[in-house]
Amino acid sequence: MNCNLPDGIPTTSGFFSLYLQPWDKVDSLLRHAPFPESLADFLGVSQISTPDKMFAWNSRTNFMPLATAGQKPLFANAEDALPTLASSGFNPRATVYLPPEARPSITVSNASAPKIKPRSYSAQKILLDIEGDAPAMVVVAQSFYHCWHAYVDGVPARVWPANYAFQALEIPAGHHQVKLVYEDRWFQLGAVISLITLAVCVSWWFWLRKSRKSA
């Protein structure tokens, strides 16, 4: 499972000690026969290991980029969406599954063909330029987690769970800059409190030192 370590090829699940539960369920679909080709495409799988050879790889050509746009939204609860990902009817290029609670907020009703241009990818930030003649869904094949926040032209936008465990947001027609950024606000608050506490401790230490010299 961790051939990415000696071969330097990243796996869909990465290499971590903890996994988000929705992703863990999606990952299990990749280990069932028949192999879910469309799900592998959505996850950007460009290489698959050869069953009978150690560290031998077969190339795939239909894999999708991390961020895509223009899919038609379909609404399904999690119990129905998960098995669909492994079915032959799953078409991540044309459709995206969103939770039913997203329906009142989503204005997109059909597929479209916006132009999407990635500007930068990093572990904590994704920047995209997108232009389209109609409102569109932007789908990102990375795990949905509440600390990921989206901004369209600097304005906050709602990130929805997509395809059971991933991310999607809606953008209006026209040219827009989309930013997805990981912002753990509780961590940031804790860091600020820690810095203030450190500053108080250092100030107290200098005050005590000065008081002893004066005595």
C-alpha positions as CSV (number, residue, x, y, z in Angstrom):
1,M,0.0,0.0,0.0
2,N,2.9,2.3,0.5
3,C,4.9,1.8,-2.7
4,N,5.0,5.6,-3.0
5,L,7.8,5.7,-0.4
6,P,10.5,3.8,-2.4
7,D,9.1,4.8,-5.8
8,G,8.3,8.4,-5.1
9,I,4.8,8.0,-6.6
10,P,2.0,9.5,-4.5
11,T,-0.9,7.2,-3.7
12,T,-4.5,8.3,-3.5
13,S,-4.5,7.9,0.3
14,G,-1.2,9.4,1.0
15,F,0.8,8.2,3.9
16,F,-0.7,9.3,7.3
17,S,-1.5,7.7,10.6
18,L,-5.1,9.0,10.6
19,Y,-7.7,9.3,7.8
20,L,-11.0,11.0,7.5
21,Q,-13.8,8.5,7.8
22,P,-15.5,9.4,4.5
23,W,-12.3,9.1,2.6
24,D,-11.5,5.8,4.2
25,K,-14.8,4.5,2.8
26,V,-14.1,5.8,-0.7
27,D,-10.6,4.3,-0.5
28,S,-12.1,0.9,0.2
29,L,-14.0,1.1,-3.1
30,L,-10.7,1.1,-5.0
31,R,-9.9,-2.4,-3.6
32,H,-13.0,-4.1,-4.8
33,A,-13.5,-5.9,-8.2
34,P,-14.3,-4.8,-10.8
35,F,-11.9,-1.9,-10.5
36,P,-13.9,1.4,-10.5
37,E,-12.3,3.1,-13.5
38,S,-14.4,6.3,-13.3
39,L,-13.6,6.8,-9.6
40,A,-9.9,6.3,-10.4
41,D,-10.2,8.9,-13.1
42,F,-11.8,11.4,-10.7
43,L,-9.1,10.8,-8.1
44,G,-6.4,11.5,-10.7
45,V,-4.9,8.0,-10.7
46,S,-2.2,8.1,-13.5
47,Q,-0.5,4.8,-12.5
48,I,-1.7,1.5,-11.2
49,S,0.4,-1.2,-9.8
50,T,0.7,-4.5,-11.7
51,P,-0.8,-7.3,-9.7
52,D,1.8,-9.9,-10.4
53,K,5.0,-7.7,-10.3
54,M,6.4,-5.8,-7.4
55,F,7.0,-2.1,-8.1
56,A,5.8,-2.4,-11.7
57,W,3.3,0.2,-12.9
58,N,0.7,0.4,-15.7
59,S,0.0,3.9,-17.0
60,R,-3.6,5.3,-17.2
61,T,-4.5,8.0,-19.7
62,N,-8.0,9.1,-18.6
63,F,-7.2,10.5,-15.2
64,M,-8.7,14.0,-14.4
65,P,-6.9,17.0,-12.9
66,L,-7.4,17.9,-9.2
67,A,-9.9,20.7,-10.0
68,T,-12.5,20.5,-12.7
69,A,-15.6,22.6,-13.5
70,G,-19.0,22.5,-15.3
71,Q,-20.5,19.3,-13.9
72,K,-24.3,19.1,-13.6
73,P,-25.3,18.8,-9.9
74,L,-27.2,15.7,-8.7
75,F,-28.5,15.5,-5.2
76,A,-28.3,12.3,-3.2
77,N,-27.8,11.4,0.5
78,A,-24.5,9.9,1.6
79,E,-25.8,6.3,1.7
80,D,-26.8,6.5,-2.0
81,A,-23.9,8.5,-3.2
82,L,-21.1,6.3,-1.9
83,P,-21.9,3.1,-3.8
84,T,-22.6,5.1,-7.0
85,L,-18.9,6.1,-7.1
86,A,-18.0,2.5,-7.8
87,S,-20.7,1.9,-10.4
88,S,-20.4,2.0,-14.2
89,G,-22.9,4.9,-14.2
90,F,-20.6,7.3,-12.4
91,N,-19.4,10.0,-14.7
92,P,-17.4,12.6,-12.8
93,R,-16.7,14.7,-15.9
94,A,-20.4,15.3,-16.4
95,T,-22.1,15.2,-13.0
96,V,-21.3,15.8,-9.3
97,Y,-23.2,14.4,-6.4
98,L,-24.1,16.9,-3.7
99,P,-26.1,16.5,-0.4
100,P,-29.8,17.2,-0.5
101,E,-29.4,20.1,1.9
102,A,-27.4,21.9,-0.9
103,R,-30.4,22.0,-3.3
104,P,-31.9,25.3,-2.1
105,S,-28.6,27.1,-2.3
106,I,-27.4,25.8,-5.8
107,T,-28.6,27.7,-8.8
108,V,-26.8,25.5,-11.4
109,S,-29.1,23.0,-13.0
110,N,-27.2,21.9,-16.1
111,A,-23.7,21.0,-17.2
112,S,-21.6,23.8,-18.7
113,A,-18.1,24.2,-20.3
114,P,-16.2,26.9,-18.4
115,K,-12.5,27.3,-18.9
116,I,-10.5,26.5,-15.8
117,K,-6.8,27.4,-15.4
118,P,-4.9,26.4,-12.3
119,R,-2.6,29.2,-11.0
120,S,-1.0,27.3,-8.1
121,Y,-1.4,24.2,-5.9
122,S,0.1,23.7,-2.5
123,A,-0.7,21.7,0.6
124,Q,-2.8,24.6,2.1
125,K,-3.9,26.7,-0.8
126,I,-5.3,26.3,-4.4
127,L,-5.7,29.2,-6.8
128,L,-7.8,28.8,-9.9
129,D,-8.9,31.2,-12.8
130,I,-12.3,30.2,-14.2
131,E,-14.3,31.8,-17.0
132,G,-17.7,30.7,-18.2
133,D,-20.9,32.0,-19.8
134,A,-23.1,30.5,-17.1
135,P,-23.0,29.7,-13.4
136,A,-21.0,26.5,-12.8
137,M,-19.9,24.0,-10.2
138,V,-16.2,23.7,-9.4
139,V,-15.3,20.3,-8.1
140,V,-12.0,19.6,-6.3
141,A,-10.9,16.0,-5.7
142,Q,-9.5,16.6,-2.2
143,S,-11.2,15.5,1.0
144,F,-14.0,17.7,2.4
145,Y,-13.0,19.1,5.8
146,H,-14.5,22.1,7.6
147,C,-11.2,23.9,7.8
148,W,-11.1,24.3,4.0
149,H,-12.6,27.7,3.0
150,A,-13.4,29.0,-0.4
151,Y,-13.2,32.6,-1.8
152,V,-14.5,33.8,-5.2
153,D,-12.9,37.1,-6.1
154,G,-12.1,37.5,-2.4
155,V,-15.7,36.9,-1.3
156,P,-16.4,33.8,0.9
157,A,-18.2,31.0,-0.8
158,R,-19.8,27.9,0.6
159,V,-17.9,24.6,0.2
160,W,-20.1,21.6,-0.1
161,P,-19.3,17.9,0.3
162,A,-19.2,16.5,-3.3
163,N,-19.1,12.9,-4.5
164,Y,-19.5,11.8,-0.9
165,A,-16.1,12.9,0.5
166,F,-14.7,15.7,-1.7
167,Q,-15.3,19.4,-2.3
168,A,-17.5,21.6,-4.6
169,L,-18.6,25.2,-4.8
170,E,-20.7,27.3,-7.1
171,I,-19.4,30.2,-9.1
172,P,-21.4,32.8,-11.1
173,A,-21.0,33.4,-14.8
174,G,-18.0,35.5,-15.9
175,H,-14.3,35.5,-15.1
176,H,-13.4,34.7,-11.5
177,Q,-10.5,33.9,-9.3
178,V,-11.2,31.0,-6.9
179,K,-9.1,30.4,-3.8
180,L,-9.4,27.4,-1.6
181,V,-7.3,27.8,1.6
182,Y,-6.9,25.7,4.7
183,E,-7.7,27.9,7.7
184,D,-7.9,26.2,11.1
185,R,-9.2,29.2,13.1
186,W,-9.0,27.4,16.4
187,F,-5.4,26.6,15.7
188,Q,-4.8,30.2,14.8
189,L,-6.5,31.3,18.1
190,G,-4.4,28.9,20.1
191,A,-1.2,30.2,18.4
192,V,-2.1,33.8,19.3
193,I,-2.9,32.9,22.9
194,S,0.5,31.0,23.1
195,L,2.4,34.0,21.7
196,I,0.7,36.3,24.2
197,T,1.4,33.9,27.0
198,L,5.1,33.7,25.9
199,A,5.3,37.5,25.7
200,V,3.9,37.8,29.3
201,C,6.3,35.2,30.6
202,V,9.3,36.8,29.0
203,S,8.2,40.2,30.3
204,W,7.7,38.8,33.8
205,W,11.2,37.2,33.7
206,F,12.8,40.5,32.7
207,W,10.9,42.3,35.4
208,L,12.0,39.8,38.1
209,R,15.6,40.0,36.9
210,K,15.5,43.8,37.0
211,S,13.9,43.8,40.5
212,R,16.7,41.5,41.8
213,K,19.4,43.7,40.5
214,S,17.8,46.7,42.0
215,A,17.6,45.0,45.4
